Amino acid sequence: HNLLRPETVESLFILWRATHDWKYREQGWRIMMAFEKFSRVQYGYSGIRDVSAVPVVHDDAMPSFFTAETMKYLYLLFS
């Protein structure tokens, strides 16, 4: 499952702020591009039921924490 949870991105943001090591921004960029490639749907983003399945099967839901937290930490990571 990919439930669009914020914990990994939040950790990357905190580590970036603490160390200014660019590897954390690079990992955040890869996550953001993966969201765009695999989770983007017509009207937003959707979780993925099985990340090993091809083609991707979306769970047809975008939890409010995705924009409230996940996207917020991506924004802060690159701002």
N, C-alpha and C positions, 0 to 999 in steps of 0.2 A: 504494500500500500504506500501511496504518497498522499498524505492528508493535508499537504500545504502548511505543515506546522512551522512555527517560527524559531524553535529552540536552536537549531544549527546556525541559522543566519544571525540570531542574537549573539551567539557565542563568537562567531567570526567578527562581528562589530566590536564586542568587548575586547577581544584579542588584538584587533587592529588598533583600537584606541590606546591600549596598554603598551604595545610594542612598536607600532608603525611599520611592521613587517608586511611587505606588499603581498606575500603569499596568501594572507587572509582576504585581501581584496580580490585576488585572482580566483580563489575558491568561491567567493561570493558572486563573482562575475559568471563563473561556470554554472552555479545554481540558478542565477537569474536567466541565463540563456536556456537552460534546461526547462525552466518554467515556461518560457516563451515558446519553445519548440514542442513540448509535450503536454503542457497543462492548459495552454491558451485555447479557449473555445470562443464561439461567436460573441457572447456577451460578457466575457470575463475569463475566469480561470476555474478549472475543475480538478479535484483530486483524481488520482489514478488508482484503480482497483488492484492491479497486479503489474508492478514495474517490470517484470520479466516477460510480459505478454506482448506480442507483436501481431497485429496493430494494437495501439494503446486503447484501453477500455476505460473511459472516464466514469466517475461515480455521480456525475450530474449534480454536483453541489459545490458551492463556494462558501466556506465558512467565513463568518465575519472577522475572525482573528487573522485571516489571510491578509486583508487590507489593513486592519488595525495594527498588526504586529509584524508579520513577515515582510510585507512591502515597506513598512516604516523602517525596519532595521536595514533592509537593502538600501533605502534612500540615505539613511544616516551613514552607512558604510562608504558610500560614494560621494557624500557631500563634503 
